[in-house]
């Protein structure tokens, strides 16, 4: 996976940086459910569980103590805008996987947020090297309007999969549709094949 968020998987990708149907935005627009939950730092926690060997709950200090990376990637919103070269810092999702050890048949992940949002992903999508739990943007603490204190970043998928205001991460044997998936959005959300809506 490159810093541009283009997959090297089996599906052929455009060699152009902008996925089909997208246009370049000015700045970094804000799009969410309209709820910006302000959780005090001393009350915030991230709960990770489900079909794992070692469930884990992280408070703010415990999350900050995990090994960190910086990553630059592009961001593609299903509403047809994209923005380039966002500079994130946080913890690789694979770091979490290594700590909780999902069971062999836990092929899916369901995420919930402090604003009531939810989304689902295949575990394989979350193991790509530029997928991270981000708590900084452009070298500053992640602002509330962009999902602070913690959001998921999944550069190779449409951004509705990149849940803001993260609260829980649950590993599962079965796939569970999230907020937008229940409302007709694609389960797989691949911007390079214009995969916006469910075919069912």
N, C-alpha and C positions, 0 to 999 in steps of 0.2 A: 504494500500500500504506500503510495507516494504522499508527500505533503500536500499535494493537490487534491487528495481524496479520490483518485481514480483507481479502481480495483484492478488487480492482475488476475482475477478469477476467470471462470470459463466463459462468461458472457462478454462478447466483444464490446469495447468501449470506444466512444468518440475520442479522436486525438485532440479535439478542441477542448478548451478548458471549461466552456459554458455548456451545460447539458441542454438537450433539446427543449424548446419551449420556455427557456429561462432568459431573463434580461438582467444586466448588471445594475445593482442598486447603488445609490449614493449612501455611504455610511453603513450602519448596521441597524435596519429597522427592527421594531419591537412588535411581536405578534404572540399572543397568548390568550388565555381564557378571560382576561380582564381582572384577575385576582392576583394580588402581589402579597403573599403571606409574609409577614414580618415576624420571624421566629427569633427570639433572643438567642444570642450565641450560647449562653449557658443552658439553654433548653433544647437546642438543636441536636438531633442524632440521626444517623443513617443505620437502618436495620437491614441486615442481609441474612437471608435464610431460605427456607424451602427444602428442596432435595439436595442438601449439602451435608458433608461430614462435620463441618465446624461452623455453625452459625456464628454471626459476628454482629455486634452493635458498636458503632463508632461515634464518639462525641467529637466536638470540634478539634480538641487537642490531639486525640487519637488519629483522626484523619490527617491532620497536618504532619504527624510524625511518620507517615508512610513514605516510601521512596517516591520521588516526584520526577516528572519530566516536563519539558516545554515542547509545544507542538504548534506549527503553523499550518492552517488548513483553510479550505474554502467551505462555504456554507450555502446550502441550496434549500430554499423554502418552497413548499408545494404551491404557494400562491404566485409563483413564477418569477420571484426575484432571487438573485444570488449575490453574495459578496465575497471578495477575495482576501486571502492572507490574514485571517484572524489569528491572533497570537494568544494561545491558551497556555495555562500551566495547571497541573494537577497530577492525578494518579492514573496510570494505565488501568483499564478495566481488567486486563489479564493479571495484574497484581492482586486484585480482589479475588479472582478465580483461584489463584495459587494458594490463597489463605483459607478460603472456605471449602475448597475441594468438592465441586459438584459431583453428585453420584453419576454413574455411567450413563443412565438413561435420562438425565436432566438436559434436554436438548433446547429448552426455551427459557426465556427470562421475562418476567413481568415486573414493571417498575411503576411505582406510585409516587405522587408528589404532594407537597403540603397545600397546594391549591385544589386538590381533588382530581388532578389530571392522572392519566395512566397511559402506558403504551407497552407493546410487546415486541420482542426481537428474538430471532434465532441466536443461540449461544455463539455459533460460528461467526456471526456478524460482529459480535462484541469482542472477539479475540484478535481482531486486526490491530496492528501495532499503533495506529494513530487514534484509536478509540479510547477516550479517557473520561474520568470524572474530574471536571474542571472547576476550580474555585478562584481562578484569576483570569483576567482578560486584559491584554495589553499591559501586563505588569502590575495591575491593580486588583484589589479584591473584586470578585465578580459582582457587578451591580444587581440590585434587586430586579430591575426591569429585564435583565437578561438571564434571570434564573438563580441569582445568588441566594444563599451562600454556595450552592453546589448544583451543577447540572451535568447531564451526559452530553458528550460530543461524539457524533458518529458521522464523520465527513463524507463517507461514501453513500449515505442514504439521505432521503429528504428529512428536513429538520424536525418534523413532528415526532420522529423517533428519538430525538435528542431531548428528552424530558428535562424541564426546568424544575427548580425547587425540590430536588430529590429527597425522598423520605424512606422508601423501602425498595429493595431489590430482592426478588424471589425467583429462585431457580425451580423449574418445573419440568415434569415429563410431558405434559400436554401444553399446547399453545392456547393462550387466553387472549382474545382481542381486547385492545385498550379503547380509550375514549374515542379517537377518530376512526379506528378500525371498525368499531361497532356502527359508525355512521357512514360507512361505505368507502373509506380510504383503503388503499392496498395494504396487505400484510407485509409485503416485501420492500416497497418504497424505494425502488432503484431509480434515481434521477436520470441515469444514462440511457434508460430505455423508456423514459416518460411514464413511469409506473406509478401513477398518482391514485388511481381508483381501483376498487375491487372489480374483478372480472365476473364475479358471481352474481 
